Amino acid sequence: MILRPANYYFLVTAMQIKTGKRIELIDITDKIRKEISDSGIENGICVISTKHTTTSIIVNENEAGLVSDILNLLEKLVPAYAGYGHDRIDNNADSHLKAVLLGISETIPLADGKLLLGTWQSIFLAELDGPRTREVKVTLISGK
């Protein structure tokens, strides 16, 4: 959907991501770059968001040791099945609490059709209650 109010373009697309584990980080940077390229939008901002309460979007380095460290930290901070009130419903309270800590979106500037990420930065979907099929929204906003 492209809306064209007087002073800016607004484009929202959705992508489906199949996850394979209960908790994992999936690098979606290249998928986001393709959405930007396909849009033709050169300058503005890109908002990557998830509509699920047990997933998050984060930016960090895609290095195997660090990815493992992040997942281990989340487990230490919010261990599974630790007697949370929500577990009486569906045993995934830890997933919701981890998502609260990480957040649902990241906003990254665009210049000349490229994400202004740091050298080592990648965009991740954090799956916290998988495996499932998840939807990630990419919102591009650009001035005329």
N, C-alpha and C positions, 0 to 999 in steps of 0.2 A: 504494500500500500504506500503510495506516495501522496502526501498532502502538499499543496503548494500555496500556503498563505503568502501574503504580499512580500515578506522579507526573508523567508527561509524555506528550505526543503526539509522534509521529515520523512524518513523511510524506515519501516519496521519489517524485518524478515524473521522467520523462525527456522531453526534447524533441529533435527532429531539426532540425539546422541544415544547410542546403545552402550550401556555400561556392563562390565563383566564381573565385578566384585562388589561386596557389601560396601567397602570403603576404598576409594581410589581417587587419584588425580589424573585427569585426562587432558592432555594438551590440545586445545582447540584453536590455537593461534592461526594455523594455516587455513582453517575453515573460516575464521573471521576475516582474514585477509582476502579470501575469495569473495565473500559477501561484499566487501568494500570495493574490490575490483569490478565485480558485476554491477554494482550500483552506479558507477560513474561519478560518484561524489568524491571530490578532491580534497576539500578543506572543511573542517568542522570538528565535531566530536562523535565518538562511537561509544554507545552504552551497551554493554553486554550484561544480560540479566537472565535469571532463572525464576520460573514461577512456582517452583517446588519448595516445600518447607524442609526438605531433607537433602538439598543440594546447595552449593555455593559457587560463586565465581571469585577466583583469586588471581593475582599476578605475582609470579615469582620465577626463580630460575628452574629450568627443566634439567636438573642433574639428578641422577638416580639416588645418590646418597641423601641429597637434600629432600627429595620427594619422600623417601622413606622416613627421614627425620620429621617432616611435617606430619605425616600420618601417625607416627609413634607419639609425637607431642599431643596430638588430638586425643589419642587413646589414653594417655596419662592424665590429661586435663579433665576429660569426660569419659570415664570408662563405661563400657556397655553393661547393662543389667546391674546397676548399682543401687537399685531400690527407688528409682524415680517414680513419681506419681503417675506419669503418663504411661509407664510400662504396663499398667494394669489393662490398658486398652489394646496395645499392639506391639509391645516390647521394642520400641524404637525411639524412646525418649532421648537416648544419647545422640542419635542422628539429628534430631531437632535442635538440641543444645549446641552441638558442634556447628550447625548452620547459623545459629544466632551469633556465635563468636566470629565466624568468617564473613558473613554478609551475603546478600543476593546479587550484587552487581559491582561492576568496575566501569569507570568512565575514562576513556583514553582519547587524547587529541589526535586529529588527522591533519596531515599536511602533505600536499602533493600526492594524494591518494594512498598515503602510507600511515600506519599506526606509529605514533611517536613513543615507542617502547624503548627502554634501555637495552644495551647490548645483550644482556643475559636474561631479559624479561620475556616470559611467556604467559599466555592466558590459559588458565585451567578451569575446567568444570570439576568441582569437588563432589564426587558421589559419596553420600554418607549413609545410604540405606538401599543399596542395590542388591543384585543387578536389576536394572530397569531400562526402559526407554524414556529419555528425558528430553524436554524441549528447552532450547536456549534461544532467547530473543536477542536480535542485534538491531539497535536503533541508531540510525545515522541522522545527524542534524547538521545542516549546513546553511550559511547565509548566502544570499545571492551575490 
